Amino acid sequence: MRGYELCLIFHPETPDGDITGLLNSISDLITRQKGSVLKHEKWGKKSFKYPIKKQTKGSYCFLYFMAEPPVLREIDRMVRYNETVLRYTTTALGKHFKPEQFAHADHITHEPSDDTSGTDTHEVAKQPAEETTDA
Amino acid sequence: MVTKRKNQKKKTFYSKRKICRFCANKEQTISYKDYSTLRHFVSERGKIIPRRISGNCAKHQREITRAIKRARVMAIMPFTVSGA
């Protein structure tokens, strides 16, 4: 089980409902695969430093989760063909990451699944196996 | 010639070695989302500042570089700034 961070950039005109809908379905997928969502974060609309798909603004969302590596491929499949997502990237949280640092997170969307107790002592892999994907 | 060369050697200027700010302050973390920290390590043009100028240690310079490159992909930082 490793810690990951998913960053999503949504089209500026995406309704809030669609954003939370996608975030919930990703969280569902993670929990179904015995992972756990630690925290989610919304930055709201932020202007880009350069245009992406002819847009100058976008809504940034972040999802921190623990999961097995194959789950990333399924998330990828879910997000890649979603037209509201302008760009996304998944990064492995480094070796300094501990799941406890999200213990008092404000925005927990899901109850951590049973196997989080096992991950408390589990350090994330030494080399952050990086998976960076461009939409 | 020999004397000239000697004179040149004398002129070599040593500046005080800078301390890596991330080594000095262990609590400061490097993240690609943290624009306010990363912006100190790029030039006006958006180019990454070398270690000899920024004073970072090798380890933290690597982390900074990685963070800046990730931030560029997510449009948090610019690839280039034209007309700067």
Backbone of each chain as ProteinMPNN parsed JSONL, in Angstrom:
{"seq_chain_A": "MRGYELCLIFHPETPDGDITGLLNSISDLITRQKGSVLKHEKWGKKSFKYPIKKQTKGSYCFLYFMAEPPVLREIDRMVRYNETVLRYTTTALGKHFKPEQFAHADHITHEPSDDTSGTDTHEVAKQPAEETTDA", "coords_chain_A": {"N_chain_A": [[0.84, -1.205, 0.0], [0.593, 2.128, -0.913], [1.158, 5.662, -0.617], [-0.548, 8.143, -2.41], [-1.005, 11.014, -4.492], [-3.461, 12.687, -6.135], [-3.917, 14.994, -8.646], [-6.259, 17.086, -10.059], [-7.39, 19.001, -12.785], [-10.105, 20.859, -13.511], [-12.402, 21.86, -16.092], [-13.232, 25.333, -16.326], [-15.975, 25.865, -16.396], [-17.284, 23.753, -15.318], [-19.919, 22.364, -13.479], [-20.287, 22.413, -9.884], [-21.433, 20.111, -8.858], [-20.768, 18.092, -10.688], [-18.029, 17.953, -10.324], [-17.755, 17.091, -7.639], [-19.095, 14.73, -7.986], [-17.405, 13.216, -9.679], [-15.147, 13.085, -8.06], [-16.197, 11.637, -5.937], [-16.776, 9.214, -7.21], [-14.231, 8.359, -7.862], [-13.161, 8.078, -5.31], [-14.808, 6.047, -4.395], [-14.002, 3.965, -6.039], [-11.376, 3.628, -5.133], [-11.77, 2.838, -2.45], [-13.18, 0.526, -2.884], [-11.218, -1.061, -3.918], [-9.809, -1.741, -1.712], [-8.289, 0.333, -0.757], [-7.686, 3.551, 0.806], [-9.137, 6.754, 1.217], [-7.515, 9.611, 2.165], [-7.681, 12.354, 2.344], [-9.284, 15.192, 0.858], [-8.948, 18.01, -1.259], [-9.823, 21.255, -2.222], [-9.047, 23.783, -4.394], [-10.426, 25.612, -5.753], [-11.316, 27.953, -8.384], [-8.58, 28.848, -10.376], [-6.179, 30.841, -11.972], [-4.359, 29.868, -14.874], [-0.831, 29.552, -15.628], [-0.207, 29.369, -18.201], [-2.159, 28.888, -21.166], [-4.385, 26.06, -21.133], [-5.799, 23.786, -23.234], [-7.106, 25.885, -24.546], [-8.153, 27.271, -22.438], [-8.009, 29.645, -19.783], [-8.349, 29.494, -17.153], [-9.013, 27.28, -14.372], [-10.451, 24.716, -12.25], [-8.879, 23.508, -9.437], [-8.337, 20.376, -7.941], [-7.491, 18.144, -5.323], [-6.559, 14.884, -4.312], [-5.808, 12.788, -1.751], [-4.569, 9.635, -1.145], [-4.371, 6.165, -0.049], [-3.278, 3.345, -1.693], [-3.088, 0.315, -3.675], [-0.648, -0.119, -6.265], [-1.847, -0.99, -8.876], [-4.359, 0.216, -8.895], [-4.102, 2.76, -9.796], [-4.078, 2.638, -12.55], [-6.704, 2.152, -13.121], [-7.916, 4.443, -12.21], [-6.815, 6.223, -13.948], [-8.03, 5.372, -16.33], [-10.601, 6.124, -15.79], [-10.496, 8.88, -15.636], [-9.227, 9.835, -17.916], [-10.843, 9.982, -20.301], [-12.706, 11.772, -19.601], [-14.345, 14.67, -20.301], [-14.485, 16.987, -18.847], [-12.236, 17.185, -17.363], [-9.329, 18.874, -17.603], [-6.622, 18.457, -17.241], [-4.561, 16.089, -15.528], [-2.732, 14.547, -12.866], [-0.839, 12.035, -11.206], [0.997, 11.623, -8.304], [3.467, 9.926, -6.436], [3.509, 9.95, -2.951], [6.259, 10.925, -1.099], [8.996, 9.294, 0.745], [8.921, 10.5, 3.17], [6.386, 10.723, 3.84], [3.649, 10.124, 5.957], [0.749, 8.332, 6.839], [-0.528, 9.236, 9.101], [-0.35, 11.965, 9.217], [-2.534, 13.001, 8.049], [-4.499, 12.496, 9.766], [-6.129, 14.216, 11.202], [-7.566, 15.475, 9.268], [-9.683, 17.841, 7.655], [-11.447, 17.393, 5.598], [-12.456, 14.649, 5.16], [-13.677, 12.305, 3.013], [-14.47, 9.73, 3.001], [-14.911, 6.984, 5.232], [-11.972, 5.695, 6.645], [-10.764, 2.606, 5.417], [-10.618, -0.792, 6.733], [-7.988, -1.765, 6.577], [-6.245, 0.322, 7.086], [-5.084, 0.415, 9.527], [-2.976, -1.294, 9.372], [-1.338, 0.087, 7.689], [-0.309, 2.141, 9.094], [2.153, 1.728, 10.331], [3.556, 1.295, 8.193], [5.981, 2.265, 6.016], [6.201, 4.339, 3.18], [7.419, 3.353, -0.011], [10.959, 3.613, -0.668], [12.191, 4.908, -2.949], [10.359, 7.266, -4.589], [8.204, 5.928, -6.634], [7.34, 7.12, -9.528], [4.51, 8.318, -11.144], [3.568, 10.017, -13.667], [1.217, 11.57, -15.507], [0.031, 12.994, -18.463], [-2.771, 14.7, -19.544]], "CA_chain_A": [[0.0, 0.0, 0.0], [1.398, 3.349, -1.018], [0.435, 6.928, -0.581], [-0.533, 8.87, -3.678], [-1.7, 12.291, -4.558], [-4.013, 12.906, -7.47], [-4.261, 16.394, -8.891], [-7.155, 17.194, -11.214], [-7.775, 20.355, -13.174], [-11.393, 20.803, -14.206], [-12.814, 22.975, -16.944], [-13.785, 26.356, -15.419], [-17.447, 25.916, -16.385], [-17.844, 22.512, -14.782], [-20.7, 22.593, -12.259], [-19.729, 21.815, -8.66], [-21.974, 18.761, -8.7], [-19.997, 17.161, -11.522], [-16.71, 17.792, -9.718], [-17.876, 16.204, -6.476], [-19.505, 13.427, -8.509], [-16.224, 12.48, -10.151], [-14.3, 12.814, -6.891], [-16.81, 10.538, -5.178], [-16.641, 7.926, -7.907], [-12.834, 7.929, -7.722], [-13.011, 7.599, -3.927], [-15.488, 4.745, -4.334], [-13.114, 3.002, -6.705], [-10.23, 3.367, -4.26], [-12.196, 2.06, -1.281], [-13.564, -0.806, -3.362], [-9.975, -1.816, -4.122], [-9.182, -1.869, -0.393], [-7.465, 1.488, -0.405], [-8.423, 4.501, 1.625], [-8.961, 8.162, 0.882], [-7.081, 10.295, 3.38], [-8.068, 13.758, 2.381], [-9.397, 15.843, -0.445], [-8.676, 19.429, -1.139], [-10.27, 22.007, -3.402], [-8.481, 25.131, -4.442], [-11.339, 26.478, -6.483], [-10.819, 28.421, -9.682], [-7.264, 29.47, -10.304], [-5.766, 31.097, -13.36], [-3.18, 29.122, -15.306], [0.327, 30.342, -16.062], [-0.264, 29.311, -19.665], [-3.462, 28.278, -21.451], [-4.529, 24.626, -21.358], [-6.98, 23.545, -24.067], [-7.695, 27.208, -24.816], [-8.727, 27.841, -21.212], [-7.016, 30.366, -18.984], [-8.631, 29.214, -15.747], [-9.493, 25.933, -14.11], [-10.618, 24.389, -10.828], [-7.908, 22.52, -8.978], [-8.768, 19.472, -6.871], [-6.454, 17.192, -4.937], [-7.065, 13.721, -3.592], [-4.712, 12.034, -1.148], [-5.098, 8.311, -0.837], [-3.498, 5.003, 0.048], [-3.803, 2.312, -2.592], [-2.129, -0.549, -4.353], [-0.311, 0.501, -7.551], [-2.739, -1.206, -10.034], [-5.545, 1.077, -8.834], [-3.813, 3.975, -10.568], [-4.446, 2.414, -13.947], [-8.161, 2.269, -13.232], [-8.23, 5.868, -12.053], [-6.408, 6.783, -15.231], [-9.057, 5.04, -17.305], [-11.802, 6.866, -15.423], [-10.3, 10.324, -15.797], [-8.668, 10.186, -19.227], [-11.834, 10.337, -21.313], [-13.666, 12.708, -19.037], [-14.056, 15.932, -20.983], [-14.419, 18.119, -17.917], [-10.896, 17.235, -16.784], [-8.379, 19.425, -18.572], [-5.318, 17.822, -17.034], [-4.483, 15.412, -14.234], [-1.449, 13.898, -12.607], [-0.743, 11.301, -9.949], [2.373, 11.546, -7.824], [3.636, 9.133, -5.219], [3.966, 10.749, -1.813], [7.613, 10.429, -0.832], [9.258, 8.445, 1.906], [8.661, 11.242, 4.408], [4.945, 10.76, 4.042], [3.033, 9.184, 6.896], [-0.706, 8.508, 6.775], [-1.031, 9.914, 10.31], [-0.39, 13.417, 9.087], [-3.872, 13.371, 7.609], [-5.443, 11.939, 10.746], [-7.107, 15.228, 11.612], [-7.957, 16.223, 8.076], [-11.026, 18.404, 7.74], [-12.343, 16.98, 4.515], [-12.421, 13.22, 4.848], [-14.909, 11.994, 2.308], [-14.854, 8.346, 3.282], [-14.312, 6.371, 6.417], [-10.833, 4.866, 6.251], [-11.113, 1.188, 5.464], [-10.043, -1.567, 7.848], [-6.55, -2.05, 6.504], [-5.393, 1.48, 7.367], [-4.337, 0.139, 10.752], [-1.739, -1.926, 8.947], [-0.486, 1.016, 6.944], [0.241, 3.15, 9.997], [3.559, 1.471, 10.57], [4.135, 1.005, 6.887], [6.594, 3.415, 5.342], [6.064, 4.298, 1.727], [8.65, 2.925, -0.687], [12.063, 4.568, -0.59], [12.195, 5.741, -4.146], [8.983, 7.507, -5.004], [7.916, 5.445, -7.985], [6.552, 8.253, -9.977], [3.614, 8.094, -12.283], [3.079, 11.323, -14.07], [0.521, 11.429, -16.779], [-0.492, 14.221, -19.045], [-3.998, 14.458, -20.304]], "C_chain_A": [[0.873, 1.252, 0.0], [0.527, 4.582, -0.977], [0.565, 7.646, -1.918], [-1.298, 10.171, -3.564], [-2.165, 12.483, -5.988], [-4.4, 14.368, -7.591], [-5.099, 16.46, -10.155], [-7.404, 18.664, -11.513], [-9.046, 20.249, -14.017], [-11.59, 22.046, -15.069], [-13.5, 24.034, -16.07], [-15.312, 26.387, -15.358], [-18.087, 24.627, -15.877], [-18.657, 22.818, -13.53], [-20.11, 21.831, -11.066], [-20.174, 20.363, -8.465], [-21.177, 17.725, -9.474], [-18.63, 16.89, -10.909], [-16.797, 16.83, -8.538], [-18.292, 14.807, -6.909], [-18.317, 12.587, -8.927], [-15.317, 12.12, -8.971], [-14.86, 11.648, -6.079], [-16.638, 9.205, -5.885], [-15.198, 7.425, -7.854], [-12.615, 7.371, -6.319], [-13.646, 6.229, -3.753], [-14.602, 3.643, -4.895], [-11.953, 2.611, -5.785], [-10.645, 2.488, -3.072], [-12.617, 0.645, -1.681], [-12.337, -1.691, -3.558], [-9.134, -1.883, -2.846], [-8.184, -0.752, -0.07], [-8.251, 2.413, 0.504], [-8.108, 5.929, 1.205], [-8.633, 8.906, 2.164], [-7.648, 11.707, 3.468], [-8.374, 14.227, 0.973], [-9.398, 17.346, -0.249], [-9.17, 20.111, -2.392], [-9.686, 23.409, -3.34], [-9.451, 26.123, -5.069], [-10.703, 26.946, -7.779], [-9.516, 29.191, -9.515], [-6.822, 29.714, -11.744], [-4.46, 30.368, -13.664], [-2.042, 30.074, -15.645], [0.468, 30.31, -17.574], [-1.553, 28.604, -20.01], [-3.391, 26.763, -21.659], [-5.842, 24.421, -22.102], [-7.808, 24.818, -24.247], [-8.389, 27.828, -23.598], [-7.626, 28.556, -20.434], [-7.218, 30.14, -17.488], [-9.067, 27.774, -15.587], [-9.64, 25.706, -12.623], [-9.654, 23.268, -10.462], [-8.502, 21.687, -7.846], [-7.649, 18.477, -6.582], [-7.077, 16.079, -4.117], [-5.855, 12.95, -3.059], [-5.247, 10.683, -0.749], [-4.0, 7.269, -0.712], [-4.105, 3.949, -0.863], [-2.677, 1.444, -3.111], [-1.86, 0.055, -5.737], [-1.281, 0.219, -8.717], [-3.984, -0.323, -10.047], [-5.353, 2.322, -9.698], [-4.249, 3.841, -12.022], [-5.954, 2.587, -14.131], [-8.61, 3.713, -13.08], [-7.947, 6.579, -13.377], [-7.494, 6.594, -16.289], [-10.315, 5.882, -17.078], [-11.68, 8.35, -15.801], [-9.942, 10.725, -17.225], [-9.716, 10.666, -20.23], [-12.938, 11.244, -20.781], [-13.355, 14.099, -19.595], [-13.953, 17.128, -20.047], [-13.034, 18.264, -17.282], [-9.907, 17.717, -17.851], [-7.035, 18.719, -18.468], [-5.327, 17.151, -15.665], [-3.113, 14.792, -14.078], [-1.496, 13.17, -11.268], [0.717, 11.256, -9.537], [2.4, 10.696, -6.565], [4.109, 10.065, -4.116], [5.257, 10.112, -1.327], [7.765, 9.635, 0.438], [8.994, 9.164, 3.228], [7.177, 11.248, 4.753], [4.491, 9.704, 5.045], [1.531, 9.41, 6.869], [-1.253, 9.279, 7.973], [-1.141, 11.416, 10.128], [-1.723, 13.92, 8.537], [-4.943, 12.925, 8.607], [-6.521, 12.946, 11.134], [-7.546, 16.096, 10.444], [-9.412, 16.665, 8.179], [-11.989, 17.764, 6.744], [-12.216, 15.497, 4.207], [-13.75, 12.843, 4.211], [-15.408, 10.592, 2.654], [-14.238, 7.903, 4.597], [-13.117, 5.544, 5.966], [-11.169, 3.391, 6.4], [-10.281, 0.459, 6.523], [-8.527, -1.666, 7.795], [-5.669, -0.822, 6.722], [-4.564, 1.255, 8.626], [-2.983, -0.498, 10.424], [-0.778, -0.94, 8.302], [0.165, 2.054, 7.856], [1.738, 2.976, 10.207], [4.328, 1.325, 9.253], [4.704, 2.275, 6.271], [6.443, 3.243, 3.836], [7.441, 4.035, 1.108], [9.71, 4.028, -0.758], [12.122, 5.506, -1.792], [10.769, 6.025, -4.535], [8.788, 7.107, -6.458], [6.9, 6.392, -8.579], [5.722, 7.9, -11.19], [3.025, 9.438, -12.656], [2.459, 11.203, -15.447], [-0.07, 12.762, -17.205], [-1.774, 13.91, -19.766], [-3.905, 15.173, -21.635]], "O_chain_A": [[1.777, 1.396, 0.823], [-0.67, 4.543, -1.263], [1.655, 7.742, -2.483], [-2.114, 10.379, -2.666], [-1.371, 12.447, -6.928], [-5.117, 14.909, -6.75], [-4.698, 15.951, -11.201], [-7.603, 19.47, -10.603], [-9.057, 19.636, -15.084], [-11.03, 23.112, -14.815], [-14.264, 23.685, -15.17], [-15.884, 26.876, -14.384], [-19.297, 24.44, -15.997], [-18.152, 23.462, -12.611], [-19.52, 20.761, -11.218], [-19.422, 19.514, -7.986], [-20.936, 16.621, -8.986], [-18.125, 15.768, -10.956], [-16.021, 15.879, -8.439], [-17.902, 13.816, -6.291], [-18.218, 11.408, -8.586], [-14.791, 11.01, -8.889], [-14.119, 10.79, -5.6], [-16.386, 8.185, -5.245], [-14.959, 6.219, -7.806], [-11.974, 6.334, -6.145], [-13.109, 5.362, -3.064], [-14.468, 2.561, -4.325], [-11.594, 1.439, -5.671], [-9.961, 1.523, -2.733], [-12.437, -0.308, -0.922], [-12.402, -2.908, -3.39], [-7.917, -2.057, -2.894], [-7.334, -0.908, 0.807], [-9.361, 2.085, 0.923], [-6.968, 6.265, 0.882], [-9.383, 8.839, 3.138], [-8.039, 12.176, 4.537], [-7.799, 13.728, 0.006], [-9.797, 17.865, 0.794], [-8.967, 19.613, -3.499], [-9.827, 24.117, -2.342], [-9.296, 27.336, -4.922], [-9.687, 26.409, -8.218], [-9.374, 30.051, -8.646], [-7.066, 28.89, -12.625], [-3.576, 30.268, -12.814], [-2.265, 31.254, -15.916], [1.179, 31.129, -18.157], [-2.019, 27.782, -19.221], [-2.459, 26.253, -22.28], [-6.892, 24.852, -21.627], [-9.032, 24.815, -24.117], [-9.128, 28.803, -23.731], [-6.47, 28.131, -20.427], [-6.389, 30.531, -16.666], [-9.447, 27.122, -16.559], [-9.033, 26.412, -11.818], [-9.626, 22.217, -11.102], [-9.095, 22.225, -6.911], [-6.95, 18.029, -7.491], [-7.999, 16.302, -3.333], [-4.993, 12.517, -3.824], [-6.278, 10.595, -0.082], [-2.877, 7.446, -1.184], [-5.307, 3.692, -0.81], [-1.496, 1.776, -3.008], [-2.749, 0.676, -6.32], [-1.525, 1.136, -9.502], [-4.598, -0.136, -11.097], [-6.308, 2.864, -10.254], [-4.723, 4.795, -12.639], [-6.418, 3.096, -15.152], [-9.557, 4.155, -13.73], [-8.725, 7.408, -13.848], [-7.83, 7.513, -17.035], [-10.994, 6.293, -18.02], [-12.648, 8.978, -16.229], [-10.302, 11.808, -17.688], [-9.495, 11.653, -20.932], [-13.964, 11.45, -21.429], [-12.264, 14.635, -19.398], [-13.396, 18.163, -20.413], [-12.695, 19.314, -16.736], [-9.687, 17.051, -18.863], [-6.394, 18.423, -19.476], [-6.022, 17.597, -14.753], [-2.419, 14.543, -15.064], [-2.12, 13.64, -10.316], [1.58, 10.892, -10.336], [1.486, 10.738, -5.743], [5.01, 10.878, -4.327], [5.333, 8.894, -1.164], [6.787, 9.339, 1.124], [8.86, 8.529, 4.274], [6.77, 11.715, 5.816], [4.903, 8.546, 4.981], [1.078, 10.555, 6.876], [-2.31, 9.904, 7.882], [-1.934, 12.07, 10.805], [-2.001, 15.119, 8.559], [-6.139, 12.973, 8.318], [-7.673, 12.581, 11.365], [-7.854, 17.278, 10.6], [-10.258, 15.954, 8.722], [-13.181, 17.616, 7.012], [-11.893, 15.136, 3.075], [-14.813, 13.039, 4.8], [-16.605, 10.31, 2.604], [-13.185, 8.389, 5.01], [-13.224, 4.774, 5.011], [-11.782, 2.977, 7.384], [-9.367, 1.028, 7.12], [-7.857, -1.653, 8.828], [-4.452, -0.914, 6.558], [-3.483, 1.823, 8.78], [-1.986, -0.267, 11.109], [0.439, -1.11, 8.362], [1.083, 2.762, 7.441], [2.491, 3.948, 10.253], [5.556, 1.244, 9.219], [3.979, 3.241, 6.037], [6.548, 2.138, 3.303], [8.474, 4.443, 1.64], [9.394, 5.21, -0.89], [12.105, 6.729, -1.654], [10.018, 5.084, -4.793], [9.151, 7.836, -7.381], [5.742, 6.439, -8.162], [6.194, 7.262, -12.131], [2.09, 9.922, -12.019], [3.101, 10.788, -16.412], [-0.592, 13.531, -16.399], [-1.844, 12.944, -20.526], [-4.835, 15.104, -22.439]]}, "seq_chain_B": "MVTKRKNQKKKTFYSKRKICRFCANKEQTISYKDYSTLRHFVSERGKIIPRRISGNCAKHQREITRAIKRARVMAIMPFTVSGA", "coords_chain_B": {"N_chain_B": [[55.41, 37.034, -17.674], [54.98, 35.076, -15.822], [54.715, 36.499, -13.467], [52.473, 37.947, -14.02], [50.517, 36.016, -14.137], [50.534, 35.208, -11.527], [49.547, 37.443, -10.282], [46.979, 37.42, -11.251], [45.969, 35.198, -9.982], [45.876, 36.024, -7.362], [43.776, 37.725, -7.423], [41.529, 36.196, -7.308], [38.296, 35.79, -6.126], [36.666, 34.949, -3.233], [33.513, 34.193, -2.163], [31.321, 34.233, 0.666], [30.175, 31.082, 1.65], [26.938, 30.077, 0.792], [24.13, 29.057, 2.789], [22.11, 26.207, 2.579], [18.702, 26.708, 2.483], [16.771, 24.872, 3.075], [18.062, 22.933, 4.461], [18.786, 24.332, 6.675], [16.362, 24.978, 7.796], [14.477, 22.57, 8.844], [11.805, 22.11, 8.833], [10.66, 23.221, 6.679], [9.099, 22.322, 3.773], [9.233, 20.876, 0.447], [7.142, 21.262, -2.206], [5.275, 20.652, -5.179], [3.021, 22.135, -5.315], [3.368, 24.416, -4.004], [3.602, 27.43, -4.742], [4.567, 29.883, -3.779], [6.989, 29.302, -2.494], [8.499, 28.043, -4.487], [8.79, 29.996, -6.372], [10.938, 31.56, -5.733], [13.074, 30.28, -6.781], [13.3, 30.457, -9.47], [14.145, 32.319, -12.425], [13.311, 35.612, -13.699], [12.517, 35.061, -16.186], [11.507, 32.599, -15.907], [13.207, 30.515, -15.75], [15.029, 27.847, -14.181], [16.96, 28.537, -11.358], [20.479, 28.171, -10.977], [22.315, 26.088, -8.671], [24.628, 27.185, -7.655], [24.03, 29.795, -7.394], [21.544, 29.955, -6.075], [22.194, 28.689, -3.716], [21.364, 26.293, -2.684], [21.651, 22.933, -1.352], [22.826, 19.901, -2.93], [20.935, 17.838, -2.774], [18.528, 19.124, -2.081], [18.303, 20.891, -4.17], [17.781, 19.165, -6.237], [15.294, 18.245, -5.473], [13.84, 20.621, -5.601], [14.04, 21.207, -8.323], [12.618, 19.064, -9.393], [10.118, 19.584, -8.311], [9.511, 22.066, -9.484], [9.345, 21.356, -12.163], [7.189, 19.622, -12.128], [5.224, 21.38, -11.278], [5.115, 23.02, -13.486], [3.908, 21.417, -15.406], [1.345, 21.251, -14.394], [0.485, 23.807, -14.787], [0.945, 25.566, -12.722], [3.262, 26.824, -12.474], [5.104, 28.81, -14.84], [6.322, 27.756, -18.095], [7.801, 29.337, -19.783], [8.444, 32.85, -19.661], [7.404, 35.311, -21.57], [8.675, 38.367, -22.839], [9.661, 39.339, -20.467]], "CA_chain_B": [[54.207, 36.188, -17.773], [54.772, 34.358, -14.558], [54.22, 37.451, -12.461], [51.104, 38.318, -14.39], [49.637, 34.923, -13.742], [50.46, 35.24, -10.059], [48.635, 38.528, -9.932], [45.612, 36.969, -11.551], [45.573, 34.256, -8.94], [45.581, 36.784, -6.144], [42.504, 38.429, -7.571], [40.396, 35.27, -7.155], [37.424, 36.271, -5.052], [35.842, 33.912, -2.6], [32.396, 34.75, -1.387], [30.916, 33.368, 1.765], [29.321, 30.0, 1.155], [25.547, 30.205, 1.231], [23.599, 27.872, 3.467], [20.859, 25.724, 1.991], [17.634, 27.113, 3.403], [15.963, 23.709, 3.471], [18.837, 22.224, 5.479], [18.764, 25.17, 7.864], [15.025, 24.873, 8.388], [14.026, 21.211, 8.5], [10.34, 22.05, 8.748], [10.236, 23.712, 5.374], [9.007, 21.216, 2.816], [9.196, 21.249, -0.961], [6.013, 20.645, -2.894], [4.998, 21.3, -6.466], [1.838, 22.984, -5.187], [3.729, 25.585, -3.206], [4.132, 28.42, -5.675], [5.272, 30.969, -3.087], [8.364, 28.875, -2.227], [9.198, 27.721, -5.743], [9.015, 31.18, -7.207], [12.257, 32.109, -5.407], [14.118, 29.49, -7.422], [13.278, 30.647, -10.92], [14.463, 33.682, -12.836], [12.149, 36.345, -14.218], [12.152, 34.352, -17.416], [10.931, 31.307, -15.543], [14.238, 29.477, -15.784], [15.456, 27.382, -12.86], [18.223, 29.166, -10.952], [21.451, 27.137, -10.599], [22.648, 25.863, -7.274], [25.706, 28.067, -7.207], [23.435, 31.095, -7.086], [20.492, 29.836, -5.058], [22.797, 28.244, -2.465], [20.789, 25.023, -2.219], [22.511, 21.758, -1.405], [22.51, 19.078, -4.101], [19.711, 17.071, -2.532], [17.35, 19.985, -2.134], [18.199, 21.445, -5.52], [17.116, 18.114, -7.015], [13.865, 18.256, -5.112], [13.276, 21.871, -6.132], [13.933, 21.045, -9.773], [11.514, 18.133, -9.653], [8.874, 20.275, -7.963], [9.242, 23.099, -10.488], [8.936, 20.69, -13.403], [5.817, 19.13, -11.933], [4.348, 22.551, -11.222], [4.955, 23.518, -14.848], [2.937, 20.571, -16.101], [0.015, 21.581, -13.898], [0.257, 25.237, -15.04], [1.11, 26.351, -11.497], [4.408, 27.666, -12.812], [5.217, 28.931, -16.3], [7.486, 27.184, -18.782], [8.564, 30.52, -20.193], [7.758, 34.128, -19.497], [7.859, 36.121, -22.702], [8.642, 39.808, -22.611], [10.0, 39.687, -19.087]], "C_chain_B": [[53.862, 35.543, -16.44], [54.169, 35.288, -13.506], [52.771, 37.824, -12.74], [50.097, 37.265, -13.9], [49.428, 34.915, -12.222], [49.456, 36.29, -9.599], [47.179, 38.124, -10.137], [45.095, 36.045, -10.459], [45.134, 34.977, -7.676], [44.194, 37.401, -6.194], [41.292, 37.521, -7.32], [39.587, 35.637, -5.914], [36.572, 35.133, -4.506], [34.718, 34.572, -1.835], [32.037, 33.753, -0.3], [29.943, 32.309, 1.245], [27.905, 30.163, 1.703], [25.08, 28.911, 1.893], [22.272, 27.502, 2.812], [19.72, 26.009, 2.951], [16.775, 25.939, 3.872], [16.704, 22.845, 4.481], [18.785, 23.004, 6.791], [17.42, 25.061, 8.585], [14.394, 23.554, 7.952], [12.513, 21.141, 8.292], [9.815, 22.517, 7.401], [10.238, 22.567, 4.362], [8.933, 21.756, 1.392], [8.034, 20.515, -1.611], [5.745, 21.383, -4.195], [3.803, 22.238, -6.393], [2.161, 24.332, -4.556], [4.405, 26.642, -4.088], [4.993, 29.461, -4.961], [6.716, 30.596, -2.727], [9.134, 28.708, -3.538], [9.572, 28.96, -6.542], [10.352, 31.837, -6.9], [13.374, 31.41, -6.175], [14.037, 29.502, -8.944], [13.594, 32.109, -11.231], [13.184, 34.368, -13.317], [11.61, 35.687, -15.479], [11.478, 33.017, -17.137], [11.93, 30.18, -15.572], [14.683, 29.111, -14.367], [16.833, 27.964, -12.538], [19.207, 28.091, -10.508], [21.792, 27.19, -9.113], [23.704, 26.844, -6.781], [25.171, 29.457, -6.87], [22.394, 30.979, -5.967], [21.051, 29.373, -3.717], [22.217, 26.947, -1.92], [21.842, 23.917, -2.207], [22.014, 20.867, -2.548], [21.167, 18.377, -3.954], [18.469, 17.954, -2.704], [17.192, 20.657, -3.496], [17.477, 20.448, -6.433], [15.62, 18.132, -6.747], [13.161, 19.482, -5.677], [13.042, 21.739, -7.633], [12.743, 20.161, -10.133], [10.177, 18.841, -9.41], [8.521, 21.325, -9.01], [8.739, 22.457, -11.778], [7.519, 20.132, -13.297], [4.838, 20.294, -11.954], [4.115, 23.12, -12.619], [3.903, 22.725, -15.605], [1.521, 20.943, -15.673], [-0.306, 23.075, -14.003], [0.277, 26.083, -13.766], [2.298, 27.296, -11.686], [4.533, 27.734, -14.327], [6.429, 28.188, -16.848], [8.41, 28.33, -19.208], [7.741, 31.761, -19.872], [8.262, 35.009, -20.627], [7.721, 37.602, -22.353], [8.956, 40.218, -21.195], [11.235, 40.602, -19.06]], "O_chain_B": [[52.715, 35.465, -16.0], [53.254, 34.922, -12.767], [51.961, 37.991, -11.829], [49.034, 37.561, -13.354], [48.336, 34.66, -11.714], [48.653, 36.08, -8.69], [46.294, 38.43, -9.338], [43.929, 36.11, -10.069], [44.165, 34.597, -7.017], [43.528, 37.579, -5.174], [40.173, 38.003, -7.141], [40.122, 35.775, -4.814], [35.857, 34.454, -5.244], [34.949, 35.411, -0.964], [32.412, 32.582, -0.355], [29.014, 32.612, 0.497], [27.699, 30.358, 2.901], [25.573, 27.823, 1.594], [21.433, 28.358, 2.531], [19.765, 25.595, 4.11], [16.138, 25.999, 4.923], [16.089, 22.117, 5.26], [18.746, 22.421, 7.875], [17.353, 25.052, 9.814], [13.853, 23.434, 6.853], [12.008, 20.22, 7.651], [8.673, 22.242, 7.033], [11.265, 21.928, 4.132], [8.616, 22.923, 1.163], [7.961, 19.287, -1.566], [5.964, 22.591, -4.295], [3.589, 23.045, -7.297], [1.35, 25.258, -4.569], [5.631, 26.72, -4.155], [6.03, 29.873, -5.48], [7.577, 31.473, -2.66], [10.267, 29.169, -3.674], [10.548, 28.963, -7.292], [10.859, 32.601, -7.722], [14.501, 31.903, -6.211], [14.633, 28.661, -9.617], [13.35, 33.005, -10.423], [12.111, 33.764, -13.334], [10.42, 35.753, -15.788], [10.94, 32.385, -18.046], [11.559, 29.015, -15.435], [14.709, 29.957, -13.473], [17.753, 27.889, -13.352], [18.838, 27.193, -9.751], [21.583, 28.188, -8.424], [23.674, 27.277, -5.629], [25.811, 30.206, -6.132], [22.364, 31.789, -5.041], [20.444, 29.637, -2.679], [22.547, 26.545, -0.805], [22.81, 23.966, -2.966], [20.915, 21.064, -3.066], [20.369, 18.33, -4.89], [17.504, 17.583, -3.373], [16.076, 20.954, -3.922], [16.675, 20.831, -7.284], [14.799, 18.048, -7.66], [12.035, 19.398, -6.167], [11.986, 22.11, -8.147], [11.972, 20.463, -11.043], [9.236, 18.712, -10.194], [7.356, 21.46, -9.383], [7.81, 22.963, -12.407], [6.752, 20.169, -14.259], [3.769, 20.216, -12.559], [3.038, 23.643, -12.905], [3.105, 23.29, -16.354], [0.603, 20.949, -16.493], [-1.256, 23.554, -13.383], [-0.293, 27.173, -13.725], [2.337, 28.4, -11.142], [4.112, 26.811, -15.024], [7.432, 28.013, -16.156], [9.625, 28.283, -19.014], [6.511, 31.72, -19.819], [9.427, 35.409, -20.634], [6.786, 38.021, -21.672], [8.576, 41.303, -20.755], [11.68, 41.007, -17.986]]}, "name": "protein", "num_of_chains": 2, "seq": "MRGYELCLIFHPETPDGDITGLLNSISDLITRQKGSVLKHEKWGKKSFKYPIKKQTKGSYCFLYFMAEPPVLREIDRMVRYNETVLRYTTTALGKHFKPEQFAHADHITHEPSDDTSGTDTHEVAKQPAEETTDAMVTKRKNQKKKTFYSKRKICRFCANKEQTISYKDYSTLRHFVSERGKIIPRRISGNCAKHQREITRAIKRARVMAIMPFTVSGA"}
